[in-house]
Amino acid sequence: MELSNLSLSELRALEVQLKGEIKRREGEDLARAREQILSIAQSVGIPLKDLIAASGRGTGRGGAGIPRGAVAVRYRHPQDASLQWTGRGRQPKWIVEWLASGQTMDALRIA
């Protein structure tokens, strides 16, 4: 098919057809993959829900089901131990004030 010979309306109609066909085939591939996974799980005697739970990613939200530990604190105020920072994200106000007073981050670093 020579696309350069098609009109704009014919190209748009073709685009709609392509999107529909792609969606249909993706659905078929997904169904086929599910069937294969279920077949494998059944052949080894593992319930599918256990298989999904064991992967830690059964939520379908990019691994949101994976429990994560707390990030270790890397900086602590020398006079007020309740002021802590992991070193991630935006610097807390007390860090900004500390640096503005001419102090260094090394003085706050936990050994």
Secondary structure, DSSP 8 states (H G I E B T S, - for coil): --GGGS-HHHHHHHHHHHHHHHHHHHHHHHHHHHHHHHHHHHHTT--HHHHHHHHT-TTSSSSTTS--------EE-SS-TT-EE-S-SS--HHHHHHHHTT--GGGTB--
